[in-house]
Amino acid sequence: MSETTKMTISALQARVEAIFCKAGLNAVQAGALARVIVAGERDACKSHGVYRIEGALRTVKAGKVKADAIPELVEQAGSAIVRVNANGGFANPAFELGVPVLAERARSCGLAALVVNDCTHFSALWPEVEALTDQGLAGLVMCPSYATVAPTGGNKPLLGTNPFAFGWPRPGKSPYVFDFATSVAARGEIELHRRAGKQLPEGWAIDADGNPTTEPEAALAGAMLPFGGHKGSAIGTMIELLAGIMIGDLTSPEVLDYLGTTTLAPFHGELILAFSPEAFAAGRPGDPFGRAEVLFEAIVGQGARLPSQRRYVARAKSESDGIELTAAEMAQLERLEALGLDAVA
């Protein structure tokens, strides 16, 4: 086998979907999961690409997510809150079910919220943000995780990595999108360092005794740190409140209690907020999209880079040349497709 293999986006989508079907997932679950995993590979976000398949399968095998779940839209007529019960399945198909209703409510009300309850979440949030910007809407997406992050001044895991994403639509251009964990790094980055035998940068983590560490193994047994010290700690706490307690779902400590391990994908809820820029700017001078472009041009004009630009460059390359996978990644796909759930411990 050569060092790398190139696959078209559609071919990789079919391959990943086949792996999930082999493992017993229904078409609704398998298709949605494959789309976000392939999006990660397409955009060169390896920490959320095919690397994630094994963790999803491990969670299915452990009985902590329902492979045959069908998400259900819980009707709240006239409300700006759209609620989808994932019914114990993955978050991604539940999100896909709720987005059209969310977009319609946001256009009619100016803003609307999508609440996803009782779901397993393992993917990045930027695919969900981009689903909103594709509708001409601005959006905020957030969710807890399991307790792996120590609050600033603390020495034990309490908060989740608690990702937070925002998107602004740019007609005719790729949207302005950021998506980051409120920890210094996503937990997947720690695991990738461990697999590669690489040390962590200083300031990423503490060990089980609360001491700073650059050893991935010690970090995984200890706790990650919030980005920006007390600021990241406060934002992480906000996400526990809004996307856990407020929507009637689990907080990160409760998720860890439920799972009993951090080796499985976390089970919790998700909060998605959608805004219509036209509705908010109505009656005020200027076009909100045009004014936003002035701001973006000023940022770039100073030599700064807008977030997600690297992803968009990688995406264009993948769309034209295909997605490049290593020999190890191809071997992993072949093993998972051949063995299904028997491939994971």
Backbone torsions as a table, in degrees:
resi	resn	phi	psi	omega
1	MET	NA	136.6	178.9
2	SER	-68.6	168.0	-176.7
3	GLU	-63.4	-36.8	178.6
4	THR	-134.5	156.5	176.8
5	THR	-129.8	138.4	177.2
6	LYS	-104.7	135.3	177.9
7	MET	-129.0	145.9	173.8
8	THR	-69.3	159.9	179.4
9	ILE	-59.6	-44.2	-178.2
10	SER	-66.9	-35.5	179.2
11	ALA	-67.7	-41.1	178.5
12	LEU	-68.0	-37.4	176.5
13	GLN	-58.0	-47.3	180.0
14	ALA	-63.3	-38.7	-178.0
15	ARG	-66.4	-47.2	-178.7
16	VAL	-67.4	-40.5	178.7
17	GLU	-61.6	-39.9	179.2
18	ALA	-63.1	-37.8	178.2
19	ILE	-61.5	-45.6	-179.0
20	PHE	-68.0	-37.8	177.2
21	CYS	-65.0	-40.1	177.1
22	LYS	-58.9	-34.1	-178.5
23	ALA	-83.2	1.3	174.7
24	GLY	99.3	5.0	177.1
25	LEU	-74.2	145.1	175.5
26	ASN	-76.2	172.1	-174.7
27	ALA	-62.6	-35.2	-179.2
28	VAL	-63.7	-47.2	-179.1
29	GLN	-70.2	-48.5	-174.7
30	ALA	-61.9	-43.2	-177.9
31	GLY	-64.6	-45.0	-178.6
32	ALA	-66.6	-41.9	178.8
33	LEU	-64.2	-43.6	-179.7
34	ALA	-61.2	-37.4	-178.4
35	ARG	-63.0	-42.3	-177.9
36	VAL	-75.5	-33.2	177.7
37	ILE	-67.1	-44.5	179.1
38	VAL	-66.3	-35.6	176.2
39	ALA	-61.1	-38.0	177.0
40	GLY	-62.9	-45.7	177.8
41	GLU	-66.4	-42.7	-179.9
42	ARG	-57.1	-39.0	-176.6
43	ASP	-96.3	15.1	177.7
44	ALA	58.9	33.6	173.9
45	CYS	-101.6	78.7	-171.6
46	LYS	-61.2	-29.7	-178.0
47	SER	-68.6	-12.4	178.1
48	HIS	-125.9	22.6	179.4
49	GLY	-99.8	-139.2	-175.3
50	VAL	-62.2	-21.0	174.7
51	TYR	-53.5	-30.7	-175.0
52	ARG	-79.5	-14.7	-175.1
53	ILE	-59.0	-46.3	-174.7
54	GLU	-61.5	-40.7	178.4
55	GLY	-64.5	-38.2	177.5
56	ALA	-63.9	-43.3	179.7
57	LEU	-67.0	-37.4	178.7
58	ARG	-62.5	-37.5	179.5
59	THR	-68.4	-38.5	175.3
60	VAL	-62.9	-47.8	-177.3
61	LYS	-62.2	-32.9	179.8
62	ALA	-76.8	-5.9	179.4
63	GLY	76.5	19.3	-178.3
64	LYS	-95.5	-0.8	174.9
65	VAL	-145.9	144.9	-176.8
66	LYS	-91.3	113.7	-176.4
67	ALA	-68.4	-21.4	-177.3
68	ASP	-108.5	17.4	-176.5
69	ALA	-65.2	144.0	172.4
70	ILE	-118.2	114.6	-179.0
71	PRO	-64.7	152.2	-174.6
72	GLU	-129.1	128.4	175.3
73	LEU	-79.0	120.6	179.5
74	VAL	-94.0	106.3	-171.5
75	GLU	-69.7	128.7	173.0
76	GLN	-128.8	78.4	-172.3
77	ALA	-55.3	133.7	176.8
78	GLY	77.2	-1.2	-178.2
79	SER	-94.2	150.3	173.6
80	ALA	-82.7	-0.6	177.8
81	ILE	-101.3	120.2	175.4
82	VAL	-103.4	128.4	-177.0
83	ARG	-121.2	131.7	174.9
84	VAL	-123.5	127.1	173.9
85	ASN	-92.3	119.1	180.0
86	ALA	-73.8	-9.1	177.9
87	ASN	54.2	37.5	175.8
88	GLY	85.4	1.9	178.5
89	GLY	-91.5	-168.1	178.0
90	PHE	-74.4	156.7	-177.1
91	ALA	-69.1	-31.6	-169.2
92	ASN	-62.2	-47.4	177.1
93	PRO	-67.2	-30.5	176.8
94	ALA	-66.7	-41.8	176.8
95	PHE	-61.5	-46.8	-179.1
96	GLU	-59.9	-35.4	177.8
97	LEU	-67.1	-38.9	-174.0
98	GLY	-83.2	-22.4	-172.7
99	VAL	-59.5	-46.1	-179.5
100	PRO	-59.4	-39.0	179.5
101	VAL	-70.6	-41.2	177.2
102	LEU	-58.4	-45.9	-178.5
103	ALA	-62.5	-41.7	179.8
104	GLU	-64.6	-42.8	180.0
105	ARG	-66.8	-38.8	-179.6
106	ALA	-65.0	-37.8	179.0
107	ARG	-69.1	-37.3	-177.4
108	SER	-81.0	-32.5	-176.8
109	CYS	-102.5	-13.8	-174.4
110	GLY	94.9	-38.7	174.7
111	LEU	-149.5	153.4	179.2
112	ALA	-155.3	161.6	-179.4
113	ALA	-125.5	140.1	171.8
114	LEU	-110.2	123.9	176.2
115	VAL	-108.7	124.8	173.7
116	VAL	-109.8	121.4	-179.5
117	ASN	-110.7	156.0	172.0
118	ASP	54.4	57.0	-176.9
119	CYS	-130.9	158.1	171.2
120	THR	-102.4	128.3	-175.3
121	HIS	-120.2	132.4	-179.4
122	PHE	-142.1	0.9	-172.1
123	SER	-107.0	170.8	172.4
124	ALA	-68.2	164.0	-180.0
125	LEU	-95.1	-17.2	-175.8
126	TRP	-63.7	-30.1	174.7
127	PRO	-61.7	-32.8	179.7
128	GLU	-74.4	-40.7	175.6
129	VAL	-60.2	-42.4	-179.2
130	GLU	-67.4	-27.2	174.4
131	ALA	-64.3	-30.4	176.7
132	LEU	-78.3	-44.8	179.7
133	THR	-65.2	-28.9	174.8
134	ASP	-62.1	-23.9	178.4
135	GLN	-92.5	6.3	-178.6
136	GLY	78.0	19.2	-177.3
137	LEU	-111.9	148.8	168.2
138	ALA	-86.1	152.0	-176.6
139	GLY	-150.9	152.9	171.7
140	LEU	-124.6	134.6	179.1
141	VAL	-132.5	138.4	-179.5
142	MET	-154.2	154.4	174.7
143	CYS	-159.4	154.5	172.2
144	PRO	-77.4	-167.1	178.7
145	SER	-148.4	-135.3	166.5
146	TYR	-117.2	160.0	-171.3
147	ALA	-66.6	105.2	178.3
148	THR	-136.3	-0.7	-175.0
149	VAL	-121.0	130.8	176.3
150	ALA	-84.5	134.3	174.0
151	PRO	-64.2	154.1	-179.4
152	THR	-57.2	126.7	-176.5
153	GLY	92.9	-11.3	178.9
154	GLY	-93.9	177.3	-178.1
155	ASN	-136.8	9.1	179.7
156	LYS	-135.2	153.8	177.5
157	PRO	-62.0	134.7	178.0
158	LEU	-143.8	-49.4	178.9
159	LEU	-87.6	163.8	171.1
160	GLY	-89.3	178.1	172.0
161	THR	-68.1	-19.6	167.9
162	ASN	40.7	71.0	-178.6
163	PRO	-66.1	153.9	-174.1
164	PHE	-144.4	124.9	-176.8
165	ALA	-132.9	150.6	179.5
166	PHE	-138.7	145.0	175.5
167	GLY	-141.4	144.5	176.9
168	TRP	-128.3	126.2	-177.9
169	PRO	-72.2	141.9	177.4
170	ARG	-128.4	96.5	-176.4
171	PRO	-51.4	125.6	179.3
172	GLY	81.7	-1.0	-179.1
173	LYS	-136.5	164.7	173.7
174	SER	-65.0	141.5	-175.8
175	PRO	-68.4	160.8	170.6
176	TYR	-82.0	117.0	-175.8
177	VAL	-138.8	133.8	165.0
178	PHE	-128.5	151.0	-178.8
179	ASP	-151.5	115.6	-179.6
180	PHE	-147.3	151.4	170.9
181	ALA	-72.2	151.8	175.3
182	THR	-86.0	-0.4	165.7
183	SER	-85.9	166.8	-179.2
184	VAL	-56.9	-36.8	178.1
185	ALA	-145.7	157.0	174.8
186	ALA	-67.0	149.8	-179.2
187	ARG	-61.0	-32.1	177.7
188	GLY	-60.1	-31.5	178.5
189	GLU	-68.4	-36.2	176.8
190	ILE	-63.2	-44.6	-179.2
191	GLU	-64.9	-39.3	178.5
192	LEU	-64.7	-37.4	175.1
193	HIS	-63.7	-40.9	-180.0
194	ARG	-62.0	-46.1	-178.3
195	ARG	-64.0	-33.6	-178.5
196	ALA	-85.6	-4.5	-178.6
197	GLY	69.0	30.2	-177.3
198	LYS	-105.7	146.1	175.3
199	GLN	-73.7	152.2	175.4
200	LEU	-83.5	151.9	170.4
201	PRO	-62.4	151.6	177.2
202	GLU	-65.1	145.3	177.5
203	GLY	90.5	3.3	179.8
204	TRP	-86.6	-33.2	-167.2
205	ALA	-154.9	165.5	171.5
206	ILE	-125.8	157.6	179.1
207	ASP	-86.7	-175.1	-175.6
208	ALA	-64.0	-18.9	177.8
209	ASP	-94.9	3.0	178.8
210	GLY	86.7	10.7	-179.7
211	ASN	-93.7	146.3	178.2
212	PRO	-59.3	142.4	179.7
213	THR	-144.6	151.9	172.0
214	THR	-115.4	6.8	179.4
215	GLU	-88.2	119.3	-179.3
216	PRO	-55.0	-42.1	-179.4
217	GLU	-61.3	-43.5	179.7
218	ALA	-67.4	-36.2	178.7
219	ALA	-65.4	-42.4	-179.4
220	LEU	-67.0	-27.6	177.3
221	ALA	-86.5	-15.6	-179.4
222	GLY	-105.5	-113.5	-178.9
223	ALA	-153.3	148.5	170.1
224	MET	-82.8	167.4	-179.9
225	LEU	-112.0	151.5	177.3
226	PRO	-72.7	151.1	175.0
227	PHE	-72.1	148.3	174.0
228	GLY	64.0	22.5	176.6
229	GLY	60.9	-126.8	-174.4
230	HIS	-65.0	-24.9	-179.6
231	LYS	-68.8	-47.8	177.8
232	GLY	-65.0	-36.4	177.9
233	SER	-62.0	-41.3	179.8
234	ALA	-68.1	-41.2	178.8
235	ILE	-66.0	-41.2	176.7
236	GLY	-59.2	-40.0	177.7
237	THR	-66.6	-40.5	176.9
238	MET	-56.4	-41.7	-178.6
239	ILE	-68.0	-36.1	174.2
240	GLU	-58.7	-40.2	-177.9
241	LEU	-71.8	-48.1	-174.4
242	LEU	-77.6	-45.2	-172.4
243	ALA	-100.2	6.7	175.6
244	GLY	-124.1	-75.6	-175.1
245	ILE	-65.1	-47.6	-175.0
246	MET	-62.6	-35.1	-177.8
247	ILE	-93.6	10.1	175.3
248	GLY	72.4	31.9	-178.8
249	ASP	-123.6	-172.8	-171.7
250	LEU	-79.3	145.5	168.5
251	THR	-87.3	168.7	-177.3
252	SER	-60.1	-42.2	175.6
253	PRO	-62.4	-37.0	179.2
254	GLU	-68.4	-35.0	177.0
255	VAL	-62.8	-45.2	-179.6
256	LEU	-64.4	-38.4	176.6
257	ASP	-62.0	-40.1	-178.3
258	TYR	-67.9	-44.6	-176.1
259	LEU	-81.8	-37.3	-177.1
260	GLY	76.4	5.4	-177.7
261	THR	-162.1	158.5	173.9
262	THR	-103.5	11.1	-179.8
263	THR	-88.1	-6.7	178.7
264	LEU	-109.0	159.7	177.4
265	ALA	-69.2	140.4	-174.0
266	PRO	-73.7	148.5	-179.2
267	PHE	-111.2	117.2	-177.3
268	HIS	-164.6	-151.2	177.0
269	GLY	-121.9	-176.5	-178.5
270	GLU	-149.7	145.6	178.6
271	LEU	-122.5	128.2	179.6
272	ILE	-125.0	124.4	179.0
273	LEU	-111.9	130.1	-179.5
274	ALA	-120.5	137.4	-177.2
275	PHE	-126.7	139.3	172.8
276	SER	-95.3	108.7	179.6
277	PRO	-57.9	-37.6	-179.9
278	GLU	-63.3	-40.8	-178.8
279	ALA	-66.3	-41.8	-179.1
280	PHE	-69.9	-31.9	-177.7
281	ALA	-90.3	-2.4	-176.0
282	ALA	-56.4	131.9	178.4
283	GLY	84.0	-2.2	178.4
284	ARG	-108.0	153.6	-177.5
285	PRO	-69.0	145.3	173.9
286	GLY	90.9	153.0	176.8
287	ASP	-90.1	124.9	-175.9
288	PRO	-60.0	-34.5	-179.2
289	PHE	-72.7	-39.9	176.8
290	GLY	-65.0	-41.2	179.6
291	ARG	-66.4	-36.3	177.1
292	ALA	-63.1	-38.1	-179.8
293	GLU	-64.6	-34.2	176.2
294	VAL	-60.4	-43.2	179.4
295	LEU	-65.0	-46.3	-179.3
296	PHE	-61.9	-41.2	179.8
297	GLU	-64.8	-35.6	178.2
298	ALA	-67.0	-38.7	178.3
299	ILE	-63.2	-51.5	-179.5
300	VAL	-64.0	-34.9	-179.3
301	GLY	-62.9	-21.6	177.5
302	GLN	-88.8	2.7	-178.9
303	GLY	91.5	3.6	179.1
304	ALA	-82.7	162.7	180.0
305	ARG	-112.5	135.0	174.9
306	LEU	-73.4	145.5	179.2
307	PRO	-62.6	152.8	177.7
308	SER	76.4	-0.3	-179.5
309	GLN	-62.7	-37.3	177.9
310	ARG	-62.3	-39.9	178.7
311	ARG	-62.7	-42.4	-177.2
312	TYR	-67.6	-35.0	175.8
313	VAL	-64.9	-45.1	178.7
314	ALA	-63.3	-37.8	179.6
315	ARG	-62.7	-46.3	179.6
316	ALA	-60.9	-38.8	179.1
317	LYS	-66.6	-42.0	179.2
318	SER	-64.7	-38.2	-179.3
319	GLU	-67.5	-32.0	-178.6
320	SER	-91.7	-37.0	-172.6
321	ASP	-110.8	-12.2	-175.3
322	GLY	98.2	168.9	-179.8
323	ILE	-94.5	130.6	-177.2
324	GLU	-95.5	124.4	178.6
325	LEU	-119.4	143.9	179.1
326	THR	-75.7	167.6	177.0
327	ALA	-60.8	-39.0	179.2
328	ALA	-65.2	-39.4	179.1
329	GLU	-67.7	-39.9	177.4
330	MET	-64.3	-40.5	178.4
331	ALA	-63.6	-38.0	178.2
332	GLN	-63.9	-44.2	178.9
333	LEU	-60.6	-43.6	-179.3
334	GLU	-64.0	-41.6	-179.6
335	ARG	-66.5	-43.7	-178.8
336	LEU	-67.0	-38.2	179.2
337	GLU	-69.2	-34.5	-178.8
338	ALA	-75.3	-39.5	-170.4
339	LEU	-104.0	-18.8	-177.8
340	GLY	61.2	-136.0	-177.8
341	LEU	-65.4	-20.7	177.8
342	ASP	-68.1	-13.1	-179.3
343	ALA	-79.7	-13.2	-176.5
344	VAL	-117.1	150.1	-179.6
345	ALA	-74.6	NA	NA
